[in-house]
Amino acid sequence: MIILEILIVLIVGFLVYKFILMPKFSTKKVDISEIPQEFEDVFNKFRELDFSEIKAKKKRLLFYSIVIVICFMAFLFVFIFTYLNSLSISFSLIPLIILAAVVILLLLDLKKFKLLYTNVVRRFIQLINPNLNYNNTSFTDEEKYYQSACFDDLQLNSFIAKDTISGTSKDNYKFYASNVSVTSTADNVFNGMFSTVILDKNIPSYTKINTENLEYITTYALGATNSYLKYIEMDNADFNKVLHVYSNDRLNATEILTSDILDYLCEFYNKYHVNFQIVFSGNYIYARFFITQLFFPSFIGNLFNKSNFALCYVIITFILNIIEKLSNNMSNFEE
């Protein structure tokens, strides 16, 4: 009987660790060998910064976690033992009281840990570009921007955003990007990074780019569900193999997507295999990247997960590079 009790305690302890305490990082991994040297330079500078405070907080939270698991296992063991042997269960209250006290301490320190982690990410973002900033909340009108992009034909039921990177590009265009979770009345629509760039001139068309994998889902294609959008075959065979363009103005689409932009988009997708959509419409560039949450302030595991920071770097620099390349073509657009 005692062996059965120990087995139950071990199983419960494993479930608590697996589904409650295990770190949650982005499931989309970037091949580190494909990352440009510029990222290595940024990441090396980042690792040289002083993060002693959050490292100390991490150790304390780990200690609390171990105590919680031990107290929880002790509570189960004592409770089952006293129940099976018809003894008073008052003894099981001792580990339960300790457990409650440590949980309270952990929650208080976890709140402080999340604030410290926000500063960690902010310092990394500003190493990428000093004109960018980071906040763990959403930005004003973000849901309105997302709706305006018309990524798909689904009516939204909920929109949750956090972890916003904001600032200006080299050409002083306002830039926002954040982790969002979007659902419709039917099911989950999108989890990943959504970005908005505000231009100073108008693009007189609605032009959208999809990566190839999104074409298998009709609502993402938008060419099949909106008659005013037509598929535009670009003058780049390699691009057409992996990326598809839809627009209501063929001429303007070709003005936007010049050969250097087509080459860059194709190279990015072939190198990192991140599914994305980009919309050019009016004074805005909208983009969404099909990745899971980039930054999760977990105190268990690697605090400075290189793959996650690399994924953030390639996406942010990708958007900034697209802005720069598009800016060079802005003279072709009508006011």
Protein Blocks (a to p, Z undefined) as FASTA:
>chain_A
ZZmmmmmmmmmmmmmmmmmmpccddfbdcdfklpcfklmmmmmmmmmpccklmmmmmmmm
mmmmmmmmmmmmmmmmmmmmmmmnopafklmmmmmmmmmmmmmmmmmmmmmmmmmmmmmm
mmmmmmmpmkbccdfbdcehklmmmmmnomamcdcfbdcdehiaedddfkopacdddddd
dddfkbcfbgcdddddddfbdcfbdcddddfklmmpmklnommmmmkbccdddfbfklmm
mpccddfbfklmmmmmgfklmmmmmmmmmmnopacddddehjbccdddddddfbdcdfed
jfblfklmmmmmmmmmmmmmmmmmmmmmmmmpcZZ
